[in-house]
Amino acid sequence: MTLRIGILGTRGIPNHYGGFEQFAEYLSTGLVEKGHEVFVYNSHNHPYHSNTWKNVQLIHCFDPEYQLGSFGQFIYDLNCILDARRRNFDVILMLGFTSSSAWGWFYPNQSTLIFNMDGLEWKRTKYSKPVQQFLKLAEKLAVRFSHYYIADSVVIQSYLQSKYAIASEHIPYGAEIHYNEDENLLQEYGVKKNGYFLLMARMAAENNIEMILDGFHASNSTKKFLVVGSVDNKPGRQLVQKFGNDERIVFTGGIYNHPQKIHSLKVYSNLYFHGHSVGGTNPSLLEAMASRALIAAHDNPFNRSVLQQDAFYFSSCNEVREIIENTHRNGREMVMINNNLQRIREQFSWDHVIKKYEDFIQRCVLEKMSRSLQGSKF
């Protein structure tokens, strides 16, 4: 069954931002290759201005975020939704809900509406209390207005069942395995293979970067610790101020548009720290697994559901210090790396993810059609 599918909720493709944009890029092109007609909504500020990309059709909508800040996202989402009402899509796939579910009354109900429910956004500490309360409301509205739901984590799936008594389809994100690492790329950072620790993340409290660096700072390690990510925000500046005198800790800033360098840093690191504690299946974690990094992860249900026993877990700076001082590359560590790589091949490959999306989307359309014929009310 060939379908007209509209994908909303991102700034657009090709990916220039990460997160859902990267996901939309892989999913849309994969569904086109399977014969579907796919449309992705792009911000008019997106650097790519053509109307197609790899046979995906792009719809450019006015996005005033550059003028209004975060509030502009609500206007952009409304513009996308109003345009979608005229397109006669078989399916509308909404990626996230934070600034779109407020317009739920305008969703084109004749289309099959499927929401990827993302992570527990209202738990993110970067948001003020009023914003967190709004995000809880946005979550409820998304549940109310959507016909079907996708959870990228079994933890989110369980949460939706217990909180709202709704069933959701568990489909994770994907990752691509690369073997194009180049040890020469390490020279820029003054490190050598297995001679440094690594963290790549947005500087935010829920990513537990301070806890990780506190543990490293207290350790007796002589290795460097590379912190990759922009520090041009308040949490970032505070981290630089606190740890700037430790010559072992290097804040590299963000690394953009150089996937081979990012992959190489992960492959050759002695240990990759993943401190994320909020959200579903985190794309950066899957990418670290696909890059054959040995991983130390914050101890929470999200990370354990992905890594299972194939990581070192921490929940305090003392545990970080113990991991740093007592982890040695030997047979056990290689088993952990290989198990995670096999998990990427079997559970988190893009082919697997795209196939699951196609199957679920087609099943939802057929079910909605059947209910409509029977006169059931959605």
Protein Blocks (a to p, Z undefined) as FASTA:
>chain_A
ZZddddehiabdcdfkbpjlmmmmmmmmmmmmnopacdddddfkbmblbfbeehiacddd
ddfklmnommlmmmmmmmmmmmmmmnopabdcdedjklmmmmmmmpcfkbccdddebjaf
klpmkbcfklmmmmmmmmmmmmmmpmbdcdfbfklmmmmmmmnopacddddddddddfkb
cfklmmmnopaehiaccddddddfklommmmmmmmmmpcbfbdcddeddfbbfklmmmmm
mmmmmmkbccebjaehilklmmmmmmmpmbdcdfbfgdcddfklmmmmmnopacdddddf
klmmmnmmmcccdfbfklmmmmmmmgccdfklmmmmmmmmmmmmmmmgmklmmmmmmmmm
mmmmmmmmmmmmnopaZZ
